[in-house]
Amino acid sequence: MPGSSASIVARQYDVNVNQVFAWRKRYRTEAEPTKLQLLPVTVTPDLPSAPTPAPVNDVIEIELSAGYRVRIGSGVKAAALRLVLDVLERR
């Protein structure tokens, strides 16, 4: 609008004043200004994500021939389990 301040407009719409100047310059220098339009945009927060499933509490129990019993939860990495079993088998 004539007589309006770019900084006031920028603050009113929560945009950087440099962006307002860039839009104004582009709008004034556009060869066909009727094709260039500013459209209202509404920014909304993201929808909440789907609830994360509860952790699985599955347990595997292994009895070794030497009498050891190992209980493994679902969060154990295979490499760590292999290391424990190798150590117990050597005893």
PyMOL Python script that loads the backbone (N, CA, C, O; Angstrom):
from pymol import cmd

cmd.read_pdbstr("""\
ATOM      1  N   MET A   1       0.859  -1.177   0.000  1.00  0.00           N
ATOM      2  CA  MET A   1       0.000   0.000   0.000  1.00  0.00           C
ATOM      3  C   MET A   1       0.903   1.238   0.000  1.00  0.00           C
ATOM      4  O   MET A   1       1.955   1.234   0.640  1.00  0.00           O
ATOM      5  N   PRO A   2       0.512   2.266  -0.692  1.00  0.00           N
ATOM      6  CA  PRO A   2       1.300   3.502  -0.689  1.00  0.00           C
ATOM      7  C   PRO A   2       1.441   4.050   0.731  1.00  0.00           C
ATOM      8  O   PRO A   2       0.488   4.055   1.511  1.00  0.00           O
ATOM      9  N   GLY A   3       2.657   4.510   1.047  1.00  0.00           N
ATOM     10  CA  GLY A   3       2.925   5.086   2.359  1.00  0.00           C
ATOM     11  C   GLY A   3       3.222   4.064   3.440  1.00  0.00           C
ATOM     12  O   GLY A   3       3.500   4.432   4.581  1.00  0.00           O
ATOM     13  N   SER A   4       3.167   2.796   3.098  1.00  0.00           N
ATOM     14  CA  SER A   4       3.433   1.747   4.071  1.00  0.00           C
ATOM     15  C   SER A   4       4.940   1.558   4.227  1.00  0.00           C
ATOM     16  O   SER A   4       5.699   1.833   3.297  1.00  0.00           O
ATOM     17  N   SER A   5       5.372   1.096   5.386  1.00  0.00           N
ATOM     18  CA  SER A   5       6.789   0.847   5.653  1.00  0.00           C
ATOM     19  C   SER A   5       7.072  -0.647   5.494  1.00  0.00           C
ATOM     20  O   SER A   5       6.342  -1.486   6.023  1.00  0.00           O
ATOM     21  N   ALA A   6       8.141  -0.967   4.759  1.00  0.00           N
ATOM     22  CA  ALA A   6       8.499  -2.368   4.545  1.00  0.00           C
ATOM     23  C   ALA A   6       8.791  -3.067   5.867  1.00  0.00           C
ATOM     24  O   ALA A   6       8.423  -4.229   6.041  1.00  0.00           O
ATOM     25  N   SER A   7       9.432  -2.396   6.782  1.00  0.00           N
ATOM     26  CA  SER A   7       9.761  -3.031   8.064  1.00  0.00           C
ATOM     27  C   SER A   7       8.508  -3.302   8.894  1.00  0.00           C
ATOM     28  O   SER A   7       8.438  -4.310   9.596  1.00  0.00           O
ATOM     29  N   ILE A   8       7.511  -2.405   8.819  1.00  0.00           N
ATOM     30  CA  ILE A   8       6.261  -2.632   9.556  1.00  0.00           C
ATOM     31  C   ILE A   8       5.509  -3.819   8.955  1.00  0.00           C
ATOM     32  O   ILE A   8       4.979  -4.664   9.676  1.00  0.00           O
ATOM     33  N   VAL A   9       5.472  -3.867   7.618  1.00  0.00           N
ATOM     34  CA  VAL A   9       4.804  -4.981   6.948  1.00  0.00           C
ATOM     35  C   VAL A   9       5.515  -6.293   7.296  1.00  0.00           C
ATOM     36  O   VAL A   9       4.863  -7.297   7.582  1.00  0.00           O
ATOM     37  N   ALA A  10       6.837  -6.280   7.271  1.00  0.00           N
ATOM     38  CA  ALA A  10       7.607  -7.486   7.582  1.00  0.00           C
ATOM     39  C   ALA A  10       7.312  -7.966   8.994  1.00  0.00           C
ATOM     40  O   ALA A  10       7.095  -9.159   9.211  1.00  0.00           O
ATOM     41  N   ARG A  11       7.301  -7.048   9.959  1.00  0.00           N
ATOM     42  CA  ARG A  11       7.008  -7.437  11.344  1.00  0.00           C
ATOM     43  C   ARG A  11       5.582  -7.952  11.481  1.00  0.00           C
ATOM     44  O   ARG A  11       5.324  -8.903  12.219  1.00  0.00           O
ATOM     45  N   GLN A  12       4.655  -7.316  10.762  1.00  0.00           N
ATOM     46  CA  GLN A  12       3.249  -7.708  10.847  1.00  0.00           C
ATOM     47  C   GLN A  12       3.049  -9.153  10.400  1.00  0.00           C
ATOM     48  O   GLN A  12       2.236  -9.882  10.968  1.00  0.00           O
ATOM     49  N   TYR A  13       3.806  -9.560   9.369  1.00  0.00           N
ATOM     50  CA  TYR A  13       3.647 -10.913   8.826  1.00  0.00           C
ATOM     51  C   TYR A  13       4.782 -11.854   9.216  1.00  0.00           C
ATOM     52  O   TYR A  13       4.873 -12.965   8.694  1.00  0.00           O
ATOM     53  N   ASP A  14       5.638 -11.421  10.120  1.00  0.00           N
ATOM     54  CA  ASP A  14       6.723 -12.251  10.653  1.00  0.00           C
ATOM     55  C   ASP A  14       7.632 -12.800   9.554  1.00  0.00           C
ATOM     56  O   ASP A  14       7.934 -13.992   9.512  1.00  0.00           O
ATOM     57  N   VAL A  15       8.064 -11.890   8.656  1.00  0.00           N
ATOM     58  CA  VAL A  15       9.043 -12.241   7.623  1.00  0.00           C
ATOM     59  C   VAL A  15      10.198 -11.256   7.711  1.00  0.00           C
ATOM     60  O   VAL A  15      10.082 -10.195   8.325  1.00  0.00           O
ATOM     61  N   ASN A  16      11.297 -11.617   7.099  1.00  0.00           N
ATOM     62  CA  ASN A  16      12.477 -10.760   7.085  1.00  0.00           C
ATOM     63  C   ASN A  16      12.226  -9.576   6.156  1.00  0.00           C
ATOM     64  O   ASN A  16      11.686  -9.746   5.063  1.00  0.00           O
ATOM     65  N   VAL A  17      12.613  -8.389   6.585  1.00  0.00           N
ATOM     66  CA  VAL A  17      12.378  -7.188   5.777  1.00  0.00           C
ATOM     67  C   VAL A  17      13.087  -7.277   4.427  1.00  0.00           C
ATOM     68  O   VAL A  17      12.594  -6.731   3.440  1.00  0.00           O
ATOM     69  N   ASN A  18      14.236  -7.955   4.366  1.00  0.00           N
ATOM     70  CA  ASN A  18      14.926  -8.126   3.087  1.00  0.00           C
ATOM     71  C   ASN A  18      14.072  -8.921   2.103  1.00  0.00           C
ATOM     72  O   ASN A  18      14.125  -8.680   0.897  1.00  0.00           O
ATOM     73  N   GLN A  19      13.297  -9.853   2.605  1.00  0.00           N
ATOM     74  CA  GLN A  19      12.407 -10.626   1.730  1.00  0.00           C
ATOM     75  C   GLN A  19      11.310  -9.733   1.166  1.00  0.00           C
ATOM     76  O   GLN A  19      10.948  -9.862  -0.004  1.00  0.00           O
ATOM     77  N   VAL A  20      10.783  -8.838   1.977  1.00  0.00           N
ATOM     78  CA  VAL A  20       9.764  -7.892   1.496  1.00  0.00           C
ATOM     79  C   VAL A  20      10.345  -7.025   0.386  1.00  0.00           C
ATOM     80  O   VAL A  20       9.696  -6.811  -0.638  1.00  0.00           O
ATOM     81  N   PHE A  21      11.565  -6.523   0.582  1.00  0.00           N
ATOM     82  CA  PHE A  21      12.211  -5.714  -0.455  1.00  0.00           C
ATOM     83  C   PHE A  21      12.408  -6.523  -1.745  1.00  0.00           C
ATOM     84  O   PHE A  21      12.192  -6.010  -2.843  1.00  0.00           O
ATOM     85  N   ALA A  22      12.817  -7.779  -1.604  1.00  0.00           N
ATOM     86  CA  ALA A  22      13.031  -8.626  -2.788  1.00  0.00           C
ATOM     87  C   ALA A  22      11.715  -8.849  -3.532  1.00  0.00           C
ATOM     88  O   ALA A  22      11.677  -8.776  -4.760  1.00  0.00           O
ATOM     89  N   TRP A  23      10.643  -9.120  -2.796  1.00  0.00           N
ATOM     90  CA  TRP A  23       9.343  -9.315  -3.444  1.00  0.00           C
ATOM     91  C   TRP A  23       8.889  -8.040  -4.144  1.00  0.00           C
ATOM     92  O   TRP A  23       8.398  -8.079  -5.273  1.00  0.00           O
ATOM     93  N   ARG A  24       9.059  -6.908  -3.462  1.00  0.00           N
ATOM     94  CA  ARG A  24       8.642  -5.626  -4.034  1.00  0.00           C
ATOM     95  C   ARG A  24       9.419  -5.324  -5.307  1.00  0.00           C
ATOM     96  O   ARG A  24       8.842  -4.882  -6.300  1.00  0.00           O
ATOM     97  N   LYS A  25      10.738  -5.564  -5.279  1.00  0.00           N
ATOM     98  CA  LYS A  25      11.566  -5.308  -6.458  1.00  0.00           C
ATOM     99  C   LYS A  25      11.144  -6.222  -7.608  1.00  0.00           C
ATOM    100  O   LYS A  25      11.018  -5.775  -8.748  1.00  0.00           O
ATOM    101  N   ARG A  26      10.932  -7.478  -7.311  1.00  0.00           N
ATOM    102  CA  ARG A  26      10.536  -8.425  -8.367  1.00  0.00           C
ATOM    103  C   ARG A  26       9.181  -8.055  -8.941  1.00  0.00           C
ATOM    104  O   ARG A  26       8.978  -8.135 -10.152  1.00  0.00           O
ATOM    105  N   TYR A  27       8.261  -7.656  -8.093  1.00  0.00           N
ATOM    106  CA  TYR A  27       6.920  -7.296  -8.552  1.00  0.00           C
ATOM    107  C   TYR A  27       6.971  -6.064  -9.452  1.00  0.00           C
ATOM    108  O   TYR A  27       6.247  -5.992 -10.445  1.00  0.00           O
ATOM    109  N   ARG A  28       7.819  -5.095  -9.113  1.00  0.00           N
ATOM    110  CA  ARG A  28       7.922  -3.862  -9.911  1.00  0.00           C
ATOM    111  C   ARG A  28       8.627  -4.090 -11.243  1.00  0.00           C
ATOM    112  O   ARG A  28       8.311  -3.417 -12.225  1.00  0.00           O
ATOM    113  N   THR A  29       9.586  -5.036 -11.298  1.00  0.00           N
ATOM    114  CA  THR A  29      10.370  -5.221 -12.515  1.00  0.00           C
ATOM    115  C   THR A  29       9.863  -6.379 -13.376  1.00  0.00           C
ATOM    116  O   THR A  29      10.397  -6.611 -14.461  1.00  0.00           O
ATOM    117  N   GLU A  30       8.854  -7.103 -12.919  1.00  0.00           N
ATOM    118  CA  GLU A  30       8.317  -8.228 -13.681  1.00  0.00           C
ATOM    119  C   GLU A  30       7.738  -7.711 -14.991  1.00  0.00           C
ATOM    120  O   GLU A  30       7.023  -6.709 -15.012  1.00  0.00           O
ATOM    121  N   ALA A  31       8.053  -8.404 -16.087  1.00  0.00           N
ATOM    122  CA  ALA A  31       7.586  -7.984 -17.411  1.00  0.00           C
ATOM    123  C   ALA A  31       6.061  -7.963 -17.476  1.00  0.00           C
ATOM    124  O   ALA A  31       5.480  -7.037 -18.041  1.00  0.00           O
ATOM    125  N   GLU A  32       5.414  -8.968 -16.908  1.00  0.00           N
ATOM    126  CA  GLU A  32       3.959  -9.027 -16.910  1.00  0.00           C
ATOM    127  C   GLU A  32       3.471  -9.120 -15.461  1.00  0.00           C
ATOM    128  O   GLU A  32       3.254 -10.220 -14.952  1.00  0.00           O
ATOM    129  N   PRO A  33       3.297  -7.979 -14.797  1.00  0.00           N
ATOM    130  CA  PRO A  33       2.932  -8.018 -13.370  1.00  0.00           C
ATOM    131  C   PRO A  33       1.599  -8.711 -13.098  1.00  0.00           C
ATOM    132  O   PRO A  33       1.342  -9.110 -11.962  1.00  0.00           O
ATOM    133  N   THR A  34       0.752  -8.863 -14.106  1.00  0.00           N
ATOM    134  CA  THR A  34      -0.521  -9.544 -13.861  1.00  0.00           C
ATOM    135  C   THR A  34      -0.327 -11.029 -13.602  1.00  0.00           C
ATOM    136  O   THR A  34      -1.189 -11.660 -12.990  1.00  0.00           O
ATOM    137  N   LYS A  35       0.798 -11.609 -14.057  1.00  0.00           N
ATOM    138  CA  LYS A  35       1.065 -13.029 -13.828  1.00  0.00           C
ATOM    139  C   LYS A  35       1.670 -13.283 -12.453  1.00  0.00           C
ATOM    140  O   LYS A  35       1.612 -14.402 -11.944  1.00  0.00           O
ATOM    141  N   LEU A  36       2.244 -12.262 -11.859  1.00  0.00           N
ATOM    142  CA  LEU A  36       2.887 -12.412 -10.554  1.00  0.00           C
ATOM    143  C   LEU A  36       1.907 -12.013  -9.467  1.00  0.00           C
ATOM    144  O   LEU A  36       1.359 -10.911  -9.481  1.00  0.00           O
ATOM    145  N   GLN A  37       1.689 -12.926  -8.520  1.00  0.00           N
ATOM    146  CA  GLN A  37       0.759 -12.641  -7.426  1.00  0.00           C
ATOM    147  C   GLN A  37       1.338 -13.115  -6.107  1.00  0.00           C
ATOM    148  O   GLN A  37       2.054 -14.115  -6.046  1.00  0.00           O
ATOM    149  N   LEU A  38       1.024 -12.395  -5.073  1.00  0.00           N
ATOM    150  CA  LEU A  38       1.354 -12.832  -3.723  1.00  0.00           C
ATOM    151  C   LEU A  38       0.108 -13.506  -3.160  1.00  0.00           C
ATOM    152  O   LEU A  38      -0.988 -12.949  -3.218  1.00  0.00           O
ATOM    153  N   LEU A  39       0.278 -14.676  -2.630  1.00  0.00           N
ATOM    154  CA  LEU A  39      -0.846 -15.436  -2.105  1.00  0.00           C
ATOM    155  C   LEU A  39      -0.708 -15.607  -0.604  1.00  0.00           C
ATOM    156  O   LEU A  39       0.402 -15.774  -0.101  1.00  0.00           O
ATOM    157  N   PRO A  40      -1.814 -15.569   0.114  1.00  0.00           N
ATOM    158  CA  PRO A  40      -1.737 -15.784   1.559  1.00  0.00           C
ATOM    159  C   PRO A  40      -1.398 -17.250   1.856  1.00  0.00           C
ATOM    160  O   PRO A  40      -1.881 -18.161   1.184  1.00  0.00           O
ATOM    161  N   VAL A  41      -0.575 -17.451   2.856  1.00  0.00           N
ATOM    162  CA  VAL A  41      -0.162 -18.787   3.263  1.00  0.00           C
ATOM    163  C   VAL A  41      -0.344 -18.895   4.769  1.00  0.00           C
ATOM    164  O   VAL A  41      -0.019 -17.972   5.515  1.00  0.00           O
ATOM    165  N   THR A  42      -0.858 -20.014   5.197  1.00  0.00           N
ATOM    166  CA  THR A  42      -0.989 -20.278   6.629  1.00  0.00           C
ATOM    167  C   THR A  42      -0.079 -21.432   6.982  1.00  0.00           C
ATOM    168  O   THR A  42      -0.172 -22.506   6.388  1.00  0.00           O
ATOM    169  N   VAL A  43       0.788 -21.221   7.933  1.00  0.00           N
ATOM    170  CA  VAL A  43       1.702 -22.267   8.386  1.00  0.00           C
ATOM    171  C   VAL A  43       1.104 -22.891   9.637  1.00  0.00           C
ATOM    172  O   VAL A  43       0.769 -22.201  10.600  1.00  0.00           O
ATOM    173  N   THR A  44       0.979 -24.204   9.600  1.00  0.00           N
ATOM    174  CA  THR A  44       0.417 -24.907  10.749  1.00  0.00           C
ATOM    175  C   THR A  44       1.455 -25.877  11.293  1.00  0.00           C
ATOM    176  O   THR A  44       2.319 -26.336  10.546  1.00  0.00           O
ATOM    177  N   PRO A  45       1.385 -26.191  12.562  1.00  0.00           N
ATOM    178  CA  PRO A  45       2.345 -27.156  13.118  1.00  0.00           C
ATOM    179  C   PRO A  45       2.123 -28.535  12.506  1.00  0.00           C
ATOM    180  O   PRO A  45       1.022 -28.868  12.070  1.00  0.00           O
ATOM    181  N   ASP A  46       3.182 -29.321  12.484  1.00  0.00           N
ATOM    182  CA  ASP A  46       3.087 -30.692  11.989  1.00  0.00           C
ATOM    183  C   ASP A  46       2.103 -31.479  12.834  1.00  0.00           C
ATOM    184  O   ASP A  46       1.934 -31.223  14.026  1.00  0.00           O
ATOM    185  N   LEU A  47       1.461 -32.435  12.198  1.00  0.00           N
ATOM    186  CA  LEU A  47       0.575 -33.322  12.946  1.00  0.00           C
ATOM    187  C   LEU A  47       1.420 -34.185  13.872  1.00  0.00           C
ATOM    188  O   LEU A  47       2.549 -34.542  13.535  1.00  0.00           O
ATOM    189  N   PRO A  48       0.884 -34.517  15.023  1.00  0.00           N
ATOM    190  CA  PRO A  48       1.670 -35.385  15.916  1.00  0.00           C
ATOM    191  C   PRO A  48       1.941 -36.711  15.230  1.00  0.00           C
ATOM    192  O   PRO A  48       1.091 -37.255  14.524  1.00  0.00           O
ATOM    193  N   SER A  49       3.125 -37.210  15.452  1.00  0.00           N
ATOM    194  CA  SER A  49       3.496 -38.487  14.838  1.00  0.00           C
ATOM    195  C   SER A  49       2.738 -39.625  15.509  1.00  0.00           C
ATOM    196  O   SER A  49       2.233 -39.493  16.624  1.00  0.00           O
ATOM    197  N   ALA A  50       2.674 -40.727  14.809  1.00  0.00           N
ATOM    198  CA  ALA A  50       1.997 -41.901  15.361  1.00  0.00           C
ATOM    199  C   ALA A  50       2.709 -42.329  16.638  1.00  0.00           C
ATOM    200  O   ALA A  50       3.932 -42.230  16.731  1.00  0.00           O
ATOM    201  N   PRO A  51       1.966 -42.794  17.598  1.00  0.00           N
ATOM    202  CA  PRO A  51       2.613 -43.216  18.850  1.00  0.00           C
ATOM    203  C   PRO A  51       3.609 -44.337  18.586  1.00  0.00           C
ATOM    204  O   PRO A  51       3.362 -45.239  17.785  1.00  0.00           O
ATOM    205  N   THR A  52       4.721 -44.258  19.270  1.00  0.00           N
ATOM    206  CA  THR A  52       5.736 -45.295  19.102  1.00  0.00           C
ATOM    207  C   THR A  52       5.281 -46.541  19.844  1.00  0.00           C
ATOM    208  O   THR A  52       4.763 -46.454  20.957  1.00  0.00           O
ATOM    209  N   PRO A  53       5.472 -47.688  19.233  1.00  0.00           N
ATOM    210  CA  PRO A  53       5.044 -48.913  19.903  1.00  0.00           C
ATOM    211  C   PRO A  53       5.853 -49.148  21.172  1.00  0.00           C
ATOM    212  O   PRO A  53       7.023 -48.776  21.269  1.00  0.00           O
ATOM    213  N   ALA A  54       5.210 -49.761  22.117  1.00  0.00           N
ATOM    214  CA  ALA A  54       5.894 -50.084  23.373  1.00  0.00           C
ATOM    215  C   ALA A  54       7.036 -51.037  23.081  1.00  0.00           C
ATOM    216  O   ALA A  54       6.923 -51.899  22.210  1.00  0.00           O
ATOM    217  N   PRO A  55       8.137 -50.886  23.808  1.00  0.00           N
ATOM    218  CA  PRO A  55       9.266 -51.790  23.563  1.00  0.00           C
ATOM    219  C   PRO A  55       8.871 -53.232  23.835  1.00  0.00           C
ATOM    220  O   PRO A  55       8.130 -53.536  24.770  1.00  0.00           O
ATOM    221  N   VAL A  56       9.383 -54.094  23.000  1.00  0.00           N
ATOM    222  CA  VAL A  56       9.097 -55.520  23.154  1.00  0.00           C
ATOM    223  C   VAL A  56      10.010 -56.080  24.237  1.00  0.00           C
ATOM    224  O   VAL A  56      11.218 -55.844  24.229  1.00  0.00           O
ATOM    225  N   ASN A  57       9.431 -56.808  25.149  1.00  0.00           N
ATOM    226  CA  ASN A  57      10.213 -57.369  26.251  1.00  0.00           C
ATOM    227  C   ASN A  57      10.423 -58.863  26.065  1.00  0.00           C
ATOM    228  O   ASN A  57      10.421 -59.626  27.030  1.00  0.00           O
ATOM    229  N   ASP A  58      10.602 -59.269  24.818  1.00  0.00           N
ATOM    230  CA  ASP A  58      10.867 -60.680  24.558  1.00  0.00           C
ATOM    231  C   ASP A  58      12.229 -61.059  25.120  1.00  0.00           C
ATOM    232  O   ASP A  58      13.189 -60.292  25.044  1.00  0.00           O
ATOM    233  N   VAL A  59      12.289 -62.242  25.677  1.00  0.00           N
ATOM    234  CA  VAL A  59      13.537 -62.739  26.246  1.00  0.00           C
ATOM    235  C   VAL A  59      13.784 -64.140  25.713  1.00  0.00           C
ATOM    236  O   VAL A  59      12.880 -64.975  25.675  1.00  0.00           O
ATOM    237  N   ILE A  60      15.019 -64.383  25.304  1.00  0.00           N
ATOM    238  CA  ILE A  60      15.435 -65.717  24.888  1.00  0.00           C
ATOM    239  C   ILE A  60      16.332 -66.260  26.000  1.00  0.00           C
ATOM    240  O   ILE A  60      17.205 -65.560  26.512  1.00  0.00           O
ATOM    241  N   GLU A  61      16.103 -67.495  26.353  1.00  0.00           N
ATOM    242  CA  GLU A  61      16.934 -68.111  27.385  1.00  0.00           C
ATOM    243  C   GLU A  61      17.681 -69.286  26.751  1.00  0.00           C
ATOM    244  O   GLU A  61      17.082 -70.156  26.118  1.00  0.00           O
ATOM    245  N   ILE A  62      19.015 -69.288  26.938  1.00  0.00           N
ATOM    246  CA  ILE A  62      19.860 -70.345  26.369  1.00  0.00           C
ATOM    247  C   ILE A  62      20.560 -71.055  27.518  1.00  0.00           C
ATOM    248  O   ILE A  62      21.183 -70.420  28.370  1.00  0.00           O
ATOM    249  N   GLU A  63      20.449 -72.386  27.532  1.00  0.00           N
ATOM    250  CA  GLU A  63      21.176 -73.187  28.516  1.00  0.00           C
ATOM    251  C   GLU A  63      22.333 -73.858  27.800  1.00  0.00           C
ATOM    252  O   GLU A  63      22.139 -74.602  26.839  1.00  0.00           O
ATOM    253  N   LEU A  64      23.539 -73.587  28.280  1.00  0.00           N
ATOM    254  CA  LEU A  64      24.740 -74.188  27.689  1.00  0.00           C
ATOM    255  C   LEU A  64      25.061 -75.490  28.400  1.00  0.00           C
ATOM    256  O   LEU A  64      24.658 -75.712  29.542  1.00  0.00           O
ATOM    257  N   SER A  65      25.791 -76.339  27.705  1.00  0.00           N
ATOM    258  CA  SER A  65      26.109 -77.668  28.253  1.00  0.00           C
ATOM    259  C   SER A  65      26.947 -77.583  29.522  1.00  0.00           C
ATOM    260  O   SER A  65      26.915 -78.506  30.335  1.00  0.00           O
ATOM    261  N   ALA A  66      27.695 -76.502  29.713  1.00  0.00           N
ATOM    262  CA  ALA A  66      28.533 -76.362  30.915  1.00  0.00           C
ATOM    263  C   ALA A  66      27.718 -75.912  32.123  1.00  0.00           C
ATOM    264  O   ALA A  66      28.271 -75.689  33.200  1.00  0.00           O
ATOM    265  N   GLY A  67      26.398 -75.778  31.945  1.00  0.00           N
ATOM    266  CA  GLY A  67      25.562 -75.400  33.078  1.00  0.00           C
ATOM    267  C   GLY A  67      25.228 -73.921  33.141  1.00  0.00           C
ATOM    268  O   GLY A  67      24.481 -73.493  34.021  1.00  0.00           O
ATOM    269  N   TYR A  68      25.752 -73.158  32.250  1.00  0.00           N
ATOM    270  CA  TYR A  68      25.445 -71.728  32.238  1.00  0.00           C
ATOM    271  C   TYR A  68      24.080 -71.503  31.589  1.00  0.00           C
ATOM    272  O   TYR A  68      23.686 -72.220  30.670  1.00  0.00           O
ATOM    273  N   ARG A  69      23.377 -70.501  32.085  1.00  0.00           N
ATOM    274  CA  ARG A  69      22.098 -70.103  31.505  1.00  0.00           C
ATOM    275  C   ARG A  69      22.217 -68.618  31.158  1.00  0.00           C
ATOM    276  O   ARG A  69      22.583 -67.800  32.002  1.00  0.00           O
ATOM    277  N   VAL A  70      21.906 -68.286  29.919  1.00  0.00           N
ATOM    278  CA  VAL A  70      22.006 -66.900  29.450  1.00  0.00           C
ATOM    279  C   VAL A  70      20.618 -66.428  29.029  1.00  0.00           C
ATOM    280  O   VAL A  70      19.938 -67.084  28.240  1.00  0.00           O
ATOM    281  N   ARG A  71      20.214 -65.292  29.560  1.00  0.00           N
ATOM    282  CA  ARG A  71      18.939 -64.686  29.161  1.00  0.00           C
ATOM    283  C   ARG A  71      19.245 -63.442  28.348  1.00  0.00           C
ATOM    284  O   ARG A  71      19.998 -62.571  28.785  1.00  0.00           O
ATOM    285  N   ILE A  72      18.656 -63.364  27.161  1.00  0.00           N
ATOM    286  CA  ILE A  72      18.958 -62.271  26.237  1.00  0.00           C
ATOM    287  C   ILE A  72      17.675 -61.507  25.933  1.00  0.00           C
ATOM    288  O   ILE A  72      16.672 -62.084  25.513  1.00  0.00           O
ATOM    289  N   GLY A  73      17.730 -60.204  26.154  1.00  0.00           N
ATOM    290  CA  GLY A  73      16.601 -59.339  25.812  1.00  0.00           C
ATOM    291  C   GLY A  73      16.645 -58.934  24.353  1.00  0.00           C
ATOM    292  O   GLY A  73      17.653 -59.137  23.677  1.00  0.00           O
ATOM    293  N   SER A  74      15.558 -58.364  23.868  1.00  0.00           N
ATOM    294  CA  SER A  74      15.454 -58.024  22.445  1.00  0.00           C
ATOM    295  C   SER A  74      16.408 -56.911  22.019  1.00  0.00           C
ATOM    296  O   SER A  74      16.639 -56.746  20.821  1.00  0.00           O
ATOM    297  N   GLY A  75      16.964 -56.152  22.940  1.00  0.00           N
ATOM    298  CA  GLY A  75      17.841 -55.045  22.577  1.00  0.00           C
ATOM    299  C   GLY A  75      19.304 -55.416  22.431  1.00  0.00           C
ATOM    300  O   GLY A  75      20.128 -54.549  22.136  1.00  0.00           O
ATOM    301  N   VAL A  76      19.649 -56.674  22.627  1.00  0.00           N
ATOM    302  CA  VAL A  76      21.051 -57.095  22.579  1.00  0.00           C
ATOM    303  C   VAL A  76      21.492 -57.250  21.130  1.00  0.00           C
ATOM    304  O   VAL A  76      20.788 -57.842  20.312  1.00  0.00           O
ATOM    305  N   LYS A  77      22.658 -56.712  20.829  1.00  0.00           N
ATOM    306  CA  LYS A  77      23.216 -56.842  19.485  1.00  0.00           C
ATOM    307  C   LYS A  77      23.837 -58.224  19.318  1.00  0.00           C
ATOM    308  O   LYS A  77      24.377 -58.797  20.264  1.00  0.00           O
ATOM    309  N   ALA A  78      23.751 -58.744  18.105  1.00  0.00           N
ATOM    310  CA  ALA A  78      24.234 -60.094  17.817  1.00  0.00           C
ATOM    311  C   ALA A  78      25.721 -60.239  18.116  1.00  0.00           C
ATOM    312  O   ALA A  78      26.155 -61.274  18.622  1.00  0.00           O
ATOM    313  N   ALA A  79      26.503 -59.206  17.808  1.00  0.00           N
ATOM    314  CA  ALA A  79      27.953 -59.288  18.045  1.00  0.00           C
ATOM    315  C   ALA A  79      28.261 -59.422  19.535  1.00  0.00           C
ATOM    316  O   ALA A  79      29.162 -60.167  19.919  1.00  0.00           O
ATOM    317  N   ALA A  80      27.520 -58.707  20.368  1.00  0.00           N
ATOM    318  CA  ALA A  80      27.744 -58.792  21.819  1.00  0.00           C
ATOM    319  C   ALA A  80      27.350 -60.170  22.333  1.00  0.00           C
ATOM    320  O   ALA A  80      28.044 -60.751  23.167  1.00  0.00           O
ATOM    321  N   LEU A  81      26.251 -60.684  21.840  1.00  0.00           N
ATOM    322  CA  LEU A  81      25.813 -62.017  22.250  1.00  0.00           C
ATOM    323  C   LEU A  81      26.843 -63.082  21.843  1.00  0.00           C
ATOM    324  O   LEU A  81      27.161 -63.973  22.630  1.00  0.00           O
ATOM    325  N   ARG A  82      27.355 -62.985  20.623  1.00  0.00           N
ATOM    326  CA  ARG A  82      28.351 -63.943  20.148  1.00  0.00           C
ATOM    327  C   ARG A  82      29.580 -63.916  21.043  1.00  0.00           C
ATOM    328  O   ARG A  82      30.134 -64.969  21.360  1.00  0.00           O
ATOM    329  N   LEU A  83      30.016 -62.729  21.455  1.00  0.00           N
ATOM    330  CA  LEU A  83      31.181 -62.594  22.326  1.00  0.00           C
ATOM    331  C   LEU A  83      30.935 -63.289  23.668  1.00  0.00           C
ATOM    332  O   LEU A  83      31.801 -64.015  24.157  1.00  0.00           O
ATOM    333  N   VAL A  84      29.767 -63.071  24.259  1.00  0.00           N
ATOM    334  CA  VAL A  84      29.441 -63.693  25.549  1.00  0.00           C
ATOM    335  C   VAL A  84      29.399 -65.220  25.408  1.00  0.00           C
ATOM    336  O   VAL A  84      29.954 -65.937  26.241  1.00  0.00           O
ATOM    337  N   LEU A  85      28.743 -65.713  24.357  1.00  0.00           N
ATOM    338  CA  LEU A  85      28.664 -67.162  24.175  1.00  0.00           C
ATOM    339  C   LEU A  85      30.031 -67.787  23.948  1.00  0.00           C
ATOM    340  O   LEU A  85      30.315 -68.867  24.468  1.00  0.00           O
ATOM    341  N   ASP A  86      30.885 -67.112  23.170  1.00  0.00           N
ATOM    342  CA  ASP A  86      32.240 -67.631  22.939  1.00  0.00           C
ATOM    343  C   ASP A  86      33.014 -67.739  24.255  1.00  0.00           C
ATOM    344  O   ASP A  86      33.696 -68.736  24.494  1.00  0.00           O
ATOM    345  N   VAL A  87      32.910 -66.732  25.093  1.00  0.00           N
ATOM    346  CA  VAL A  87      33.616 -66.750  26.373  1.00  0.00           C
ATOM    347  C   VAL A  87      33.098 -67.868  27.260  1.00  0.00           C
ATOM    348  O   VAL A  87      33.889 -68.575  27.885  1.00  0.00           O
ATOM    349  N   LEU A  88      31.801 -68.038  27.325  1.00  0.00           N
ATOM    350  CA  LEU A  88      31.224 -69.075  28.176  1.00  0.00           C
ATOM    351  C   LEU A  88      31.530 -70.480  27.657  1.00  0.00           C
ATOM    352  O   LEU A  88      31.721 -71.399  28.453  1.00  0.00           O
ATOM    353  N   GLU A  89      31.579 -70.655  26.366  1.00  0.00           N
ATOM    354  CA  GLU A  89      31.889 -71.964  25.802  1.00  0.00           C
ATOM    355  C   GLU A  89      33.323 -72.393  26.091  1.00  0.00           C
ATOM    356  O   GLU A  89      33.612 -73.585  26.187  1.00  0.00           O
ATOM    357  N   ARG A  90      34.217 -71.420  26.229  1.00  0.00           N
ATOM    358  CA  ARG A  90      35.649 -71.741  26.481  1.00  0.00           C
ATOM    359  C   ARG A  90      35.866 -72.175  27.933  1.00  0.00           C
ATOM    360  O   ARG A  90      36.897 -72.781  28.223  1.00  0.00           O
ATOM    361  N   ARG A  91      34.974 -71.904  28.828  1.00  0.00           N
ATOM    362  CA  ARG A  91      35.161 -72.216  30.253  1.00  0.00           C
ATOM    363  C   ARG A  91      34.955 -73.661  30.522  1.00  0.00           C
ATOM    364  O   ARG A  91      35.073 -74.098  31.667  1.00  0.00           O
TER     365      ARG A  91
END
""", "prot")
cmd.dss("prot")
cmd.show_as("cartoon", "prot")
cmd.util.cbc("prot")
cmd.orient("prot")
